[in-house]
């Protein structure tokens, strides 16, 4: 199996929507991605294609957010959702999507990337709850992780608010 990661296009919308509805425990996740797009908060969406079959193997979304450090607002992004089709789980698709996204975001000027997720999974990319600790967020806790994107350097200063895009408010459940 050969997987190719690329930016999503308008032609991918229906397949991404179907993937999110099929694999997400949160029924509202497909609508969440649509709202990010409509609100102008989508920063980057990547898809992974199976080059042999042409099937959509996975997708990842990065959205705009802000974080305050030292009393200044810095460019930050949120990684959510990351979706991998069942037939492609444990094949490196999720890892390829996250790595490709992070490789793009740092050079594009993002300072920090936040994710709400399993610490054991995201630690392989350098995400840590320690980087997120101290930011005021409704998602603060063991599952709010962050990763500095500018050569691993965390901006200096007291941590303030970490504010996700408005679409996050429509997601339900415990984090």
C-alpha positions in Angstrom: 0.0 0.0 0.0 1.3 3.4 -0.9 -0.2 6.5 0.7 0.1 10.1 -0.6 -0.6 13.1 1.6 -1.8 16.3 -0.1 -3.8 19.4 0.6 -7.6 18.8 0.4 -9.5 20.3 -2.5 -13.2 21.1 -3.0 -13.5 17.7 -4.7 -12.7 16.0 -1.4 -15.5 17.6 0.6 -18.0 14.7 0.3 -15.4 12.0 1.0 -14.1 13.8 4.0 -17.6 14.4 5.3 -18.4 10.6 4.9 -15.1 9.6 6.6 -15.8 11.8 9.6 -19.3 10.5 9.9 -18.1 6.9 9.7 -15.2 7.0 12.1 -16.1 9.7 14.7 -17.7 9.0 18.0 -18.9 12.6 17.9 -21.7 12.8 15.4 -21.2 16.6 15.1 -17.6 16.4 13.9 -18.4 16.7 10.2 -20.5 19.8 10.9 -17.7 21.1 13.0 -15.3 21.0 10.0 -17.9 22.7 7.8 -18.3 25.4 10.4 -14.5 26.0 10.6 -14.5 26.5 6.8 -17.6 28.8 6.8 -16.2 30.9 9.7 -12.8 31.3 7.9 -10.9 29.5 10.7 -9.6 26.7 8.6 -5.8 27.0 8.3 -4.9 23.7 6.7 -6.7 20.4 5.7 -4.7 17.5 4.4 -5.9 14.2 3.1 -4.1 10.9 2.6 -5.0 8.9 -0.5 -4.3 5.2 -1.1 -2.4 5.5 -4.4 -3.4 2.0 -5.4 -7.1 2.2 -5.0 -7.7 6.0 -4.9 -9.6 5.6 -1.6 -9.5 8.3 1.0 -7.4 6.8 3.8 -7.5 9.8 6.2 -7.8 13.5 6.8 -6.4 16.0 9.3 -7.6 19.6 10.0 -5.7 22.5 11.6 -7.7 25.6 12.6 -6.9 29.1 13.7 -6.6 29.9 17.3 -4.8 32.4 19.5 -2.6 32.0 22.5 -1.4 34.7 24.8 2.2 34.6 26.1 3.8 37.5 28.0 0.7 39.6 27.3 0.9 39.3 23.6 -1.2 37.3 21.2 0.8 34.7 19.2 -0.3 32.7 16.2 -1.4 29.2 17.2 -3.3 26.4 15.6 -5.5 23.5 16.8 -5.2 20.0 15.4 -8.7 18.5 15.2 -10.0 16.3 13.9 -7.6 13.6 12.8 -9.6 10.8 11.1 -8.3 7.5 9.6 -10.5 5.0 7.8 -10.7 1.7 9.6 -8.9 -0.2 6.8 -5.9 2.0 7.2 -5.5 2.1 10.9 -2.1 1.0 12.2 -0.6 1.7 8.8 1.1 5.0 9.6 -1.6 7.2 7.9 -2.4 9.3 11.0 1.3 9.8 11.6 1.9 10.8 8.0 -0.9 13.4 8.1 0.2 14.9 11.4 3.9 15.1 10.4 3.0 16.7 7.0 0.8 19.3 8.7 3.4 20.2 11.3 6.1 20.5 8.6 3.9 23.0 6.8 2.7 25.1 9.8 6.0 26.1 11.4 7.4 27.7 8.2 4.0 29.3 7.6 4.4 31.3 10.9 2.4 29.3 13.5 4.2 29.5 16.9 2.2 26.8 18.8 0.0 23.8 17.9 -2.6 22.6 20.4 -4.4 19.3 20.3 -7.1 17.7 22.5 -6.1 14.1 22.4 -4.4 11.0 23.9 -1.0 12.0 25.3 0.5 8.6 24.4 -0.3 9.0 20.7 0.6 12.7 20.3 3.8 12.4 22.3 5.5 10.8 19.3 5.3 14.2 17.6 6.6 16.2 20.6 3.2 17.3 22.0 3.1 17.5 25.7 0.6 18.6 28.4 3.6 20.5 29.9 3.7 22.8 27.0 -0.1 23.5 27.4 -0.1 23.8 31.1 -0.7 27.3 32.4 -2.8 28.4 29.4 -6.4 29.4 30.4 -8.7 27.2 28.3 -12.0 25.4 28.8 -10.1 22.3 27.7 -7.3 22.6 30.2 -6.2 19.3 31.7 -4.3 16.2 30.9 -5.6 15.9 27.3 -4.8 19.5 26.2 -1.4 19.2 24.6 0.8 21.7 22.8 3.9 21.7 20.6 6.1 24.7 19.9 6.6 25.0 16.1 9.5 27.4 15.8 12.4 25.0 16.3 11.0 23.7 19.6 11.3 27.1 21.3 8.4 28.1 23.5 7.7 31.9 23.5 8.8 33.4 26.8 6.5 35.0 29.3 3.5 34.2 31.4 0.9 32.1 29.7 -2.6 33.6 29.2 -5.6 32.5 27.3 -5.5 29.8 24.6 -8.6 30.5 22.5 -9.9 27.9 20.0 -12.1 28.8 17.0 -15.8 29.4 17.8 -16.7 26.1 16.1 -15.2 24.1 19.0 -18.1 25.3 21.2 -20.4 23.0 19.2 -18.5 19.8 20.2 -19.9 17.9 23.1 -18.4 15.4 25.5 -15.6 15.3 28.0 -12.0 16.0 27.0 
